[in-house]
């Protein structure tokens, strides 16, 4: 089904998102006709806008977004399960950028269950000719030419995605999301300081595992070849959902234990 699109105003090609990439994107999640993790997603949106020095409208409260998505997405379009990719951008209507007004655009991608692992495992590879930064803005979803380059590289090499490294040649993330590496009872996750995205979806998952003693969650600096040592790899994308990784180069990976952990997580909602 084609994605549903919504805007706060009539779109103008002279907006700064189109011309300069002056925008921030955060996802919200609909499951069984209800918003889930809405507080975490809302606070991440506010934090992302502050990092980009955006003038946050007073109307941007948690209740505003709950009402907006309930009325337009769940009731208006009958969406029962899906990901709302919400993009907020700065207008060119003030002398100083910090005081410019804000508009939004969002699309809804319907799926059977936003918390389910996609059925087909992904094939990845590492890409070394480019890297992603590991600074204040690397952890939020802003315009990233590295993502575009990486996705084209993946398409041209019959891959589903690529693993991006930081300037220190350590694993940061994929173009779509974050990676979790399972070894024994330990799940290693790249640190935010390595260039990994801040992800409400990932944070909710690993917090559940930690609280229920289902795995030992460890934030790590992970060098590239360590991806080959993992028994299982999971990719969590706020934008696209949850995927198991089936192959990196010549190494194949299982997915049974991560599937079991995700099933237990789903039951908590």
N, C-alpha and C positions, 0 to 999 in steps of 0.2 A: 504494500500500500504506500502511496506517495505521502511524504511527510507533510504535516500541517504547519503553516507559517503564520506568525502574528507580529504586529508592530505597534508601537505606541503612537506613532505619527506616520503620515505618508512619507515613504522613503524618498530621499533626495540623493542623487549621485554625488553631490558636493559634501556629503557627510565625511567626517574624519576617519570613520571605520573603513570606508571604501578607499579613501585617498591615502591614508597614512597608517592604517592598522591600529588606530587609537581606540582600542576597545578591550573589554575583558569578558571572558566567557566562563560561566559556572553552570553546572547541571543540577536539575531537580528531578526527583524520581516519583513516578506514579505506579502504585501497585495495588491491585484489587480496588480500583476507583478511589484510592486514598494517597495523599502525599506522605511519603516516608522520609525520614532523616531531614525534614524540612528546616529544622532549626540549625543543624550543622551546615546545610547548604546555604542558608541565608547568612549566617555569620561568616562563612567563607567568601560569599559575594561582597559583603561589607568590607572585609579585610583586603580583598583584591582591589576594590575600588579605591581604598585608602592608599594602597601601595602605588597605584597609578595616579595619585593626587587628583582624583575626580571629585567633583562637587556633588555629594550624595544628597538627593532630594529628601526633604522631611517626610514625604509620603512613603518612602521606601522602608516600611516597617515589615516585620514578619507577617503581620495580619494582612497587609496589602498583598503580598505575594500569595498567601494562602487563599485569599478571596479571588485574586486574579486567575490563578490556575484552576480553582474549583469551578468558577463561572465559565471561563473561556475554553478550557481544555477538557475537564472531566464532564461537566454538564453540557457545555456548548457543542463539543465535538464528539462526545461519547467515548473518550479515551479511557480505557480501563487499566492498561499497563503500557508504560513507555518512559522514555527519557526526554525531559524538556531541556534543551540546550539554549540557555538564556544568555544573550549577548547584549551588553550595555556599552554605549559609545558616547563620546563627547561631541557636542555640537560646536559650531564656529559662530557663536553669537555674543562673545564678550572680548574685551581687549586682552585680558589675561586668561590663559587656559584653565587655571585652577578655579575660575568663577564661571566657566561656561556651563550651560545647562546640559542635561543628560537625556538621551533617548534610548529605547531598547528595541530589540528584535529577537524573536525566539522561534525555534522550530521544535516540533514534537516527533520523535521517532517511536512508532508503536512497536511493541514486541510482546511475546507471550508472557514473559516474567523477567523483570529487570534484574532480579537476583539469581537467575539461572545461568549456569555455564553454557555457552554456546556449544552446540553439538560437535561441530567440526574443529578439531585441534588446529592451532595455528603453526605455520612454519616461519621461523625467523632466521635472521643472520645478523651479525655485527657489521656496522658500517664504520669505517675508520677515516675516510677522507674529510668528514666534517665532525664537529662535536657541539655540544650544547653547554652554555654557561652554567655556573653554579652560584649566581648572585641573588639578590633580593627578589628580582622579577622572574627568575627561572622557575620558581615553584608555583606560579599562577598561570592560568591559560590566557596568554596574550599572543599577538601575532608572532609566529615563529617560522622564518624561512627554512630552518633546519627540518621542521616537520614536513614541509612541502617537498623538499629535496629528498628526504628519506622515504616518503610515500611513493614518489616517482621511481626511486631506485628499487623499492620493493616490487612495484608493478613490473618493471622492466626485467627483473630477475625471478619472476614467478614466486614471490614471497608474499606473505600476508602482512608483514610489518618488519621493521628493523630495530635493533637495539642501539641506542645512541649513547656514546661515551661523553664524559666531561673532559676538560683540558688536561686532567691528570690521567687520562686513559682508563678511568674507572667507569663502571656502569651507572648511568643516570636513570634512564627510562626508555620506553619505546616512543614512537611518534604519537601513539594514541593514549598511553597510560603508563602505569607503574608495574614493575615485575616483582614477584615474590618467589623465592628459591627455597624449596623444601629439601632438607638433608636430615634424615633421621627424624627426631622430634623437634628440630629447630627450623623455623622459617626466617630466612634472612631477607631484609628489606633495605634497599638503598636509602641512605639518609637524605633528608631534604637538602642538606648542605652539599650533596653530591650532584644536585640538579634534578632530583625527583620531584614530581608534582605533589602539591598538597591535595589530598583527595578525600572528601567526606565518605565516599563509598569504601575506600580502602581502610580508612581509620575506623569506621564502624565494624568492618569485618575483623580486623586484627584485635580490636578492643574486645569483641565478643570471644574470640579464641583465647585471649589472655585471661579474661575474667572467669572463663569456664575451664581453665587449665587444659585446653585441648592442644596447645602447642607452645613452644618457647619462642616468643617473638623477639628478634634481635635486629636492631638497626646497624647496618654495616657499611664500610667502604669496600666495595666488591670489584676486584680487578676482572678484566674481561674474560680470562680463561676459566674463572670460577663458574661461569654459566654451564660449563661442560661437566662440572662435578655434581650438580644438583640431581636429585632423583626425580623431582617434579617441579614444574614452573607454572605459575598462574599469572595472567595479565589482567589487571583490573583497570578499566577505563571508565571514568565518569561520563565520557562522551558516547561510548559504544556498548558498554556492558562488560561482562566477565568471560574470559577465554582461557582455556588450557593451552599450553604450548606443547606441541607434539614433536617438534624437531628443530634443532639448530645445527646447521651444517650436517655432519654425518652422525650426530648423536640424537637418538630417539628418547623420548621421555614418557613415563607413565602419567596417569592423571587420576587414579582411583582414590587416593587419600585426599587430595584437594577436593574432589567431587563430594566425598563424604563430609568434609568440613563445611563446605558451602551449603550442603543440604541441612546440616544442623543449624547453621546460621539462619537460613531461610525460615526454619521452624520457630525462630525467636520473634518473628514479626506477627 
